[in-house]
Amino acid sequence: MLRYNICFIKRGEEILLLNRERAKGIVTWTSDGSQFGGMYAYLAEVPEELAYPTPIKTDEGILDWKTLAWIMHEHNEGIASNLPKALAIILRETNCYDHHCVFINGRLAKQHAIRIHSELELDAAVRDQYLHSYSVVQ
């Protein structure tokens, strides 16, 4: 079972992001061949004319609209290294994908997108069988 969710809220050419000031928890991935974890990814689009002024200071951090150009910039160190590639597919494709990342010594070593069936979200048996393949590889 995946315990985490992430939702990208798109308004035109902007994405609403939260710049965390302190950790609330962790999300793990395949890292050095011993840890696995993940989250469901969702995309919500709101009308470009939607007024939601930012930045907004919250207990969790600063909520702000960021342009896709800023997010996708190859030298941007203000976001997770795996985000640009995964987000590009999430924005472009209508199908579901497993955006699997492998980290070695804290650095992104591999990232690939595998097309999956949307039933993985709701069917525990199908999901567990699919996710079991990661534990077998390790």
C-alpha positions in Angstrom: 0.0 0.0 0.0 1.2 3.5 -0.8 0.6 5.8 2.1 1.4 9.2 0.5 -0.3 11.5 -2.1 0.9 14.4 -4.1 -1.3 16.6 -6.1 0.0 19.1 -8.6 -2.4 22.0 -9.1 -2.0 23.6 -12.5 -3.2 27.1 -13.4 -2.2 27.9 -17.0 1.6 27.6 -17.1 2.0 27.6 -13.3 2.0 24.9 -10.6 1.1 25.6 -7.0 4.1 24.4 -4.9 4.8 24.3 -1.2 8.3 25.2 -0.2 8.6 23.3 3.1 10.3 24.9 6.1 10.4 21.9 8.2 9.8 18.2 7.6 6.4 16.7 8.5 7.6 13.2 7.5 9.5 11.4 4.8 8.8 9.5 1.6 11.3 6.8 0.7 12.2 5.4 -2.7 14.6 2.7 -4.0 17.8 4.0 -2.6 21.1 2.1 -2.6 19.1 -1.1 -3.3 17.5 -1.3 0.2 14.6 1.1 0.7 11.3 1.4 -1.2 8.4 3.7 -0.9 6.2 5.9 -3.0 3.1 8.0 -3.4 0.0 8.4 -5.6 0.3 11.4 -8.0 -2.6 13.5 -9.1 -3.1 16.5 -11.3 -5.8 19.1 -10.8 -6.3 22.0 -13.2 -8.0 25.2 -12.3 -9.0 28.0 -14.6 -6.2 30.5 -15.5 -8.4 33.3 -14.3 -8.7 31.8 -10.8 -7.4 34.3 -8.3 -5.3 32.8 -5.6 -2.7 35.3 -4.6 0.6 34.0 -3.3 3.0 33.7 -1.7 1.2 32.6 1.4 3.2 31.8 4.6 1.8 28.7 6.4 2.9 26.6 9.3 4.3 24.1 6.8 6.2 26.6 4.6 5.6 29.0 1.8 2.8 28.2 -0.8 3.5 29.9 -4.1 2.7 29.6 -7.8 5.8 28.6 -9.8 6.1 28.7 -13.6 6.6 25.5 -15.5 9.8 27.1 -17.0 11.2 27.6 -13.5 10.2 24.1 -12.3 11.7 22.4 -15.5 14.9 24.4 -15.6 17.8 22.0 -15.7 19.9 23.9 -13.1 17.0 24.4 -10.6 18.1 23.2 -7.2 15.0 24.4 -5.5 13.0 21.3 -6.3 13.5 17.5 -6.0 15.7 16.2 -8.8 13.2 13.7 -10.0 10.3 16.2 -10.3 10.9 17.7 -13.8 10.9 14.4 -15.7 7.9 13.0 -13.8 5.9 16.2 -14.0 6.5 16.5 -17.8 4.9 13.1 -18.3 2.1 13.8 -15.8 1.2 17.0 -17.7 1.5 15.5 -21.2 0.0 12.0 -20.8 -3.5 10.9 -20.0 -2.4 7.4 -19.0 -1.1 6.3 -15.6 2.6 5.8 -15.0 4.8 4.5 -12.3 7.5 7.2 -12.1 10.2 5.0 -10.5 13.4 6.6 -9.3 16.6 5.0 -8.0 18.8 7.0 -5.7 22.4 6.1 -4.9 24.3 7.9 -2.2 21.5 10.5 -2.1 21.7 11.3 -5.8 19.2 10.4 -8.6 20.9 7.6 -10.5 18.0 6.4 -12.7 14.4 7.4 -13.4 12.0 5.7 -15.7 8.2 5.8 -16.4 6.4 2.6 -16.7 2.8 2.7 -18.0 0.4 1.1 -15.4 -3.3 0.4 -15.2 -5.3 2.9 -13.2 -6.9 0.0 -11.2 -3.7 -0.1 -9.2 -5.0 2.7 -7.1 -8.2 1.0 -6.0 -7.5 -2.7 -6.3 -5.3 -3.8 -3.4 -4.5 -7.2 -4.8 -3.4 -5.8 -8.1 -1.4 -3.1 -6.4 0.3 -5.4 -4.0 1.3 -7.8 -6.8 2.8 -5.0 -8.8 4.7 -3.4 -5.8 6.0 -6.9 -4.8 8.1 -6.8 -8.0 10.2 -4.1 -6.4 10.9 -6.2 -3.3 11.9 -9.2 -5.5 14.4 -7.1 -7.4 16.1 -6.0 -4.2 
